[in-house]
Amino acid sequence: MSGKIKTWLYVIGGIILIGAVAYLAFNLLLILLPIIIVLYIFFKVRNYFRKDNSSSTNSYTKEYKKPDNNIVSSVDDTVGEVIDVDYEDVNN
């Protein structure tokens, strides 16, 4: 086959393949979009009613606080012996 014919066949085949995938994706979206919307509304309504019922209990609102003095006192800031190191460049 000629090089130009082969190139045009690849281009046309690619366009047809991309079009077929886009067509299937669009049809799948039209089928799934109502299902997704119904599920979204269902979970929003369910969480709204759960939030109203759980607002009377304060079991998860208590916050644990630890004083910062214990953390700071455990750090060792003593200055020990400092070692000075001279670096030399090594050429390969």
VEXDRENTI-958420 format. One record per residue (C-alpha): residue number from 1; residue in one letter; y, x negated, z. Coordinates in steps of 0.05 Angstrom, whole numbers, m for minus. Layout:
N
<site><num>NUM</num><residu>a</residu><Y>Y</Y><X>X</X><Z>Z</Z></site>
...
***
This chain:
92
<site><num>1</num><residu>m</residu><Y>0</Y><X>0</X><Z>0</Z></site>
<site><num>2</num><residu>s</residu><Y>71</Y><X>m21</X><Z>m12</Z></site>
<site><num>3</num><residu>g</residu><Y>111</Y><X>m44</X><Z>48</Z></site>
<site><num>4</num><residu>k</residu><Y>164</Y><X>10</X><Z>39</Z></site>
<site><num>5</num><residu>i</residu><Y>113</Y><X>66</X><Z>35</Z></site>
<site><num>6</num><residu>k</residu><Y>79</Y><X>41</X><Z>98</Z></site>
<site><num>7</num><residu>t</residu><Y>145</Y><X>36</X><Z>135</Z></site>
<site><num>8</num><residu>w</residu><Y>165</Y><X>107</X><Z>115</Z></site>
<site><num>9</num><residu>l</residu><Y>97</Y><X>134</X><Z>136</Z></site>
<site><num>10</num><residu>y</residu><Y>106</Y><X>102</X><Z>205</Z></site>
<site><num>11</num><residu>v</residu><Y>177</Y><X>130</X><Z>211</Z></site>
<site><num>12</num><residu>i</residu><Y>155</Y><X>200</X><Z>190</Z></site>
<site><num>13</num><residu>g</residu><Y>94</Y><X>197</X><Z>235</Z></site>
<site><num>14</num><residu>g</residu><Y>136</Y><X>175</X><Z>294</Z></site>
<site><num>15</num><residu>i</residu><Y>186</Y><X>231</X><Z>283</Z></site>
<site><num>16</num><residu>i</residu><Y>129</Y><X>282</X><Z>279</Z></site>
<site><num>17</num><residu>l</residu><Y>97</Y><X>254</X><Z>342</Z></site>
<site><num>18</num><residu>i</residu><Y>163</Y><X>255</X><Z>381</Z></site>
<site><num>19</num><residu>g</residu><Y>177</Y><X>326</X><Z>356</Z></site>
<site><num>20</num><residu>a</residu><Y>108</Y><X>350</X><Z>377</Z></site>
<site><num>21</num><residu>v</residu><Y>114</Y><X>319</X><Z>447</Z></site>
<site><num>22</num><residu>a</residu><Y>184</Y><X>349</X><Z>455</Z></site>
<site><num>23</num><residu>y</residu><Y>159</Y><X>418</X><Z>433</Z></site>
<site><num>24</num><residu>l</residu><Y>101</Y><X>416</X><Z>483</Z></site>
<site><num>25</num><residu>a</residu><Y>146</Y><X>392</X><Z>539</Z></site>
<site><num>26</num><residu>f</residu><Y>197</Y><X>447</X><Z>526</Z></site>
<site><num>27</num><residu>n</residu><Y>143</Y><X>501</X><Z>525</Z></site>
<site><num>28</num><residu>l</residu><Y>112</Y><X>473</X><Z>589</Z></site>
<site><num>29</num><residu>l</residu><Y>181</Y><X>474</X><Z>621</Z></site>
<site><num>30</num><residu>l</residu><Y>191</Y><X>547</X><Z>602</Z></site>
<site><num>31</num><residu>i</residu><Y>124</Y><X>563</X><Z>635</Z></site>
<site><num>32</num><residu>l</residu><Y>135</Y><X>522</X><Z>698</Z></site>
<site><num>33</num><residu>l</residu><Y>209</Y><X>537</X><Z>710</Z></site>
<site><num>34</num><residu>p</residu><Y>199</Y><X>608</X><Z>738</Z></site>
<site><num>35</num><residu>i</residu><Y>143</Y><X>583</X><Z>782</Z></site>
<site><num>36</num><residu>i</residu><Y>187</Y><X>527</X><Z>809</Z></site>
<site><num>37</num><residu>i</residu><Y>245</Y><X>575</X><Z>822</Z></site>
<site><num>38</num><residu>v</residu><Y>200</Y><X>624</X><Z>859</Z></site>
<site><num>39</num><residu>l</residu><Y>171</Y><X>568</X><Z>902</Z></site>
<site><num>40</num><residu>y</residu><Y>241</Y><X>541</X><Z>917</Z></site>
<site><num>41</num><residu>i</residu><Y>265</Y><X>609</X><Z>940</Z></site>
<site><num>42</num><residu>f</residu><Y>201</Y><X>620</X><Z>981</Z></site>
<site><num>43</num><residu>f</residu><Y>209</Y><X>554</X><Z>1019</Z></site>
<site><num>44</num><residu>k</residu><Y>284</Y><X>565</X><Z>1031</Z></site>
<site><num>45</num><residu>v</residu><Y>271</Y><X>634</X><Z>1061</Z></site>
<site><num>46</num><residu>r</residu><Y>212</Y><X>608</X><Z>1102</Z></site>
<site><num>47</num><residu>n</residu><Y>253</Y><X>550</X><Z>1129</Z></site>
<site><num>48</num><residu>y</residu><Y>311</Y><X>596</X><Z>1145</Z></site>
<site><num>49</num><residu>f</residu><Y>267</Y><X>640</X><Z>1189</Z></site>
<site><num>50</num><residu>r</residu><Y>233</Y><X>579</X><Z>1221</Z></site>
<site><num>51</num><residu>k</residu><Y>301</Y><X>549</X><Z>1239</Z></site>
<site><num>52</num><residu>d</residu><Y>323</Y><X>614</X><Z>1273</Z></site>
<site><num>53</num><residu>n</residu><Y>260</Y><X>616</X><Z>1316</Z></site>
<site><num>54</num><residu>s</residu><Y>260</Y><X>543</X><Z>1335</Z></site>
<site><num>55</num><residu>s</residu><Y>334</Y><X>539</X><Z>1353</Z></site>
<site><num>56</num><residu>s</residu><Y>320</Y><X>569</X><Z>1421</Z></site>
<site><num>57</num><residu>t</residu><Y>274</Y><X>512</X><Z>1442</Z></site>
<site><num>58</num><residu>n</residu><Y>306</Y><X>445</X><Z>1454</Z></site>
<site><num>59</num><residu>s</residu><Y>243</Y><X>404</X><Z>1455</Z></site>
<site><num>60</num><residu>y</residu><Y>264</Y><X>356</X><Z>1399</Z></site>
<site><num>61</num><residu>t</residu><Y>338</Y><X>350</X><Z>1416</Z></site>
<site><num>62</num><residu>k</residu><Y>331</Y><X>302</X><Z>1474</Z></site>
<site><num>63</num><residu>e</residu><Y>351</Y><X>231</X><Z>1456</Z></site>
<site><num>64</num><residu>y</residu><Y>322</Y><X>170</X><Z>1488</Z></site>
<site><num>65</num><residu>k</residu><Y>376</Y><X>119</X><Z>1507</Z></site>
<site><num>66</num><residu>k</residu><Y>362</Y><X>49</X><Z>1529</Z></site>
<site><num>67</num><residu>p</residu><Y>417</Y><X>6</X><Z>1559</Z></site>
<site><num>68</num><residu>d</residu><Y>438</Y><X>m53</X><Z>1516</Z></site>
<site><num>69</num><residu>n</residu><Y>443</Y><X>m100</X><Z>1576</Z></site>
<site><num>70</num><residu>n</residu><Y>368</Y><X>m114</X><Z>1575</Z></site>
<site><num>71</num><residu>i</residu><Y>369</Y><X>m135</X><Z>1503</Z></site>
<site><num>72</num><residu>v</residu><Y>428</Y><X>m183</X><Z>1511</Z></site>
<site><num>73</num><residu>s</residu><Y>401</Y><X>m215</X><Z>1574</Z></site>
<site><num>74</num><residu>s</residu><Y>335</Y><X>m232</X><Z>1541</Z></site>
<site><num>75</num><residu>v</residu><Y>367</Y><X>m276</X><Z>1487</Z></site>
<site><num>76</num><residu>d</residu><Y>365</Y><X>m350</X><Z>1503</Z></site>
<site><num>77</num><residu>d</residu><Y>433</Y><X>m379</X><Z>1484</Z></site>
<site><num>78</num><residu>t</residu><Y>424</Y><X>m446</X><Z>1517</Z></site>
<site><num>79</num><residu>v</residu><Y>443</Y><X>m504</X><Z>1473</Z></site>
<site><num>80</num><residu>g</residu><Y>391</Y><X>m558</X><Z>1470</Z></site>
<site><num>81</num><residu>e</residu><Y>388</Y><X>m624</X><Z>1434</Z></site>
<site><num>82</num><residu>v</residu><Y>414</Y><X>m621</X><Z>1363</Z></site>
<site><num>83</num><residu>i</residu><Y>378</Y><X>m664</X><Z>1312</Z></site>
<site><num>84</num><residu>d</residu><Y>422</Y><X>m691</X><Z>1255</Z></site>
<site><num>85</num><residu>v</residu><Y>384</Y><X>m700</X><Z>1190</Z></site>
<site><num>86</num><residu>d</residu><Y>410</Y><X>m739</X><Z>1129</Z></site>
<site><num>87</num><residu>y</residu><Y>386</Y><X>m713</X><Z>1062</Z></site>
<site><num>88</num><residu>e</residu><Y>379</Y><X>m756</X><Z>1001</Z></site>
<site><num>89</num><residu>d</residu><Y>374</Y><X>m733</X><Z>929</Z></site>
<site><num>90</num><residu>v</residu><Y>309</Y><X>m754</X><Z>895</Z></site>
<site><num>91</num><residu>n</residu><Y>309</Y><X>m761</X><Z>820</Z></site>
<site><num>92</num><residu>n</residu><Y>244</Y><X>m745</X><Z>786</Z></site>
***
